[in-house]
Amino acid sequence: MAAIAKSVSRSALGLGLFAIITGGTIAVTQVMTAERIADQSARAEAGALFDIIPESRHDNDLLRDTVALPQSSQLSINGPVTAWVARNNGRTLGLILPAVAPDGYSGDIHLLVGIDTQGRVLGVRVTSHRETPGLGDRIETRKSDWIGSFDGRSLDDPQPDRWTVKKNGGVFDQFTGATITPRAVVKAVQRTLVYFRQNRSDIRKLLNEPPAPRNSPLSPEVIAGDKREAEHS
């Protein structure tokens, strides 16, 4: 009887140790996976930042030069908004704001939207999404040049009621077999521009400087030229 009890005790101890080791292994794996995903996300974000505003156009450390902006439901971001600032000779040339399109076909679409001090789009990039491969994923630059259709746009170009896809009377192309995805991105970019306009005075105060002149060296036309040169280099 004692031998049976000892055997049962050993088995229980073995199972307990197995559970502890297994649980620990799973926890370590989850932490490592989370860190790897975070690292990949950070790399993608950094690449997108320099894609929107090329390094040749600013002389500051874009990755470290950030400013905390007021929270807003327009950007669909929880908590304070962290924007990246592009400067040249100490003057602000543009900001890159994070935004989320919460109404994508398969969930949230995370974006970065570059805006110059006049409220014009310098560029838009998608940093993460779960849209349908072969359909909605054309929002990625490696799948199509559709995302470039925002370059140089502003709240007044096009008019507010035309900030949607052509199927709904707007100026932006939809994708064959996928209208929800591009429409969600268009609306998210428009909301980001609205956010910028509504908070422009606060942003200027935070940056402690007046708006840049219209002949700023970081105009959408100059940015577009740099992007074309980078693509062919």
WOUR-V830650 format. One record per residue. RES is the residue in one small letter. PHI is phi as a letter, one per 20 degrees, with the letter a starting at -180 (999 if undefined). NEAR is the number of other C-alpha atoms within 10 Angstrom. Layout:
res: {RES | RES}
phi: {PHI | PHI}
near: {NEAR | NEAR}
//
This chain:
res: {m | a | a | i | a | k | s | v | s | r | s | a | l | g | l | g | l | f | a | i | i | t | g | g | t | i | a | v | t | q | v | m | t | a | e | r | i | a | d | q | s | a | r | a | e | a | g | a | l | f | d | i | i | p | e | s | r | h | d | n | d | l | l | r | d | t | v | a | l | p | q | s | s | q | l | s | i | n | g | p | v | t | a | w | v | a | r | n | n | g | r | t | l | g | l | i | l | p | a | v | a | p | d | g | y | s | g | d | i | h | l | l | v | g | i | d | t | q | g | r | v | l | g | v | r | v | t | s | h | r | e | t | p | g | l | g | d | r | i | e | t | r | k | s | d | w | i | g | s | f | d | g | r | s | l | d | d | p | q | p | d | r | w | t | v | k | k | n | g | g | v | f | d | q | f | t | g | a | t | i | t | p | r | a | v | v | k | a | v | q | r | t | l | v | y | f | r | q | n | r | s | d | i | r | k | l | l | n | e | p | p | a | p | r | n | s | p | l | s | p | e | v | i | a | g | d | k | r | e | a | e | h | s}
phi: {999 | f | f | f | f | f | f | f | f | f | f | f | f | f | f | f | f | f | f | f | f | f | f | f | f | f | f | f | f | f | f | f | f | f | f | f | f | f | f | f | f | f | f | f | f | f | f | f | g | f | f | f | c | g | g | f | e | c | d | d | e | g | f | d | e | c | b | e | d | f | f | b | f | f | e | l | d | e | n | g | e | d | d | e | d | d | c | b | l | n | d | f | d | a | c | c | d | e | b | c | e | f | d | f | f | d | o | f | d | e | c | c | c | e | c | e | f | e | n | d | f | e | r | c | c | e | d | a | a | c | f | f | g | n | c | f | f | f | f | e | f | f | d | a | e | g | f | f | f | e | g | n | f | b | f | e | b | e | f | g | f | d | e | a | e | g | g | d | n | e | d | e | f | e | e | f | n | b | d | f | f | f | f | f | f | g | f | f | f | f | f | f | f | f | g | f | f | f | d | g | f | f | f | f | f | f | e | l | b | f | f | f | f | f | e | g | f | d | f | g | f | f | g | f | f | f | f | f | f | f | f | e | e}
near: {6 | 7 | 8 | 9 | 10 | 11 | 12 | 12 | 12 | 12 | 12 | 12 | 12 | 12 | 12 | 12 | 12 | 12 | 12 | 12 | 12 | 12 | 12 | 12 | 12 | 12 | 12 | 12 | 12 | 12 | 12 | 12 | 12 | 12 | 12 | 12 | 12 | 12 | 12 | 12 | 14 | 13 | 13 | 14 | 20 | 14 | 14 | 21 | 25 | 15 | 18 | 22 | 27 | 18 | 15 | 10 | 17 | 22 | 13 | 17 | 13 | 19 | 14 | 9 | 12 | 16 | 15 | 12 | 17 | 12 | 15 | 14 | 12 | 18 | 23 | 18 | 16 | 9 | 11 | 12 | 18 | 15 | 20 | 22 | 25 | 28 | 19 | 15 | 9 | 11 | 19 | 23 | 24 | 28 | 26 | 26 | 23 | 23 | 23 | 27 | 25 | 17 | 16 | 21 | 19 | 14 | 14 | 17 | 23 | 21 | 24 | 24 | 25 | 30 | 29 | 25 | 23 | 18 | 20 | 22 | 29 | 27 | 26 | 27 | 22 | 22 | 21 | 15 | 20 | 14 | 20 | 13 | 9 | 11 | 15 | 24 | 20 | 21 | 23 | 16 | 14 | 8 | 14 | 11 | 11 | 16 | 20 | 16 | 15 | 19 | 20 | 19 | 19 | 22 | 18 | 11 | 13 | 14 | 11 | 12 | 10 | 15 | 22 | 22 | 21 | 14 | 12 | 14 | 11 | 18 | 17 | 21 | 16 | 21 | 18 | 9 | 9 | 17 | 19 | 17 | 24 | 25 | 25 | 21 | 26 | 21 | 17 | 24 | 27 | 22 | 20 | 26 | 24 | 17 | 18 | 22 | 16 | 11 | 13 | 16 | 13 | 14 | 20 | 14 | 10 | 12 | 14 | 11 | 12 | 12 | 19 | 16 | 10 | 11 | 7 | 17 | 15 | 24 | 21 | 21 | 13 | 14 | 22 | 20 | 12 | 17 | 16 | 11 | 10 | 11 | 8 | 6 | 6}
//
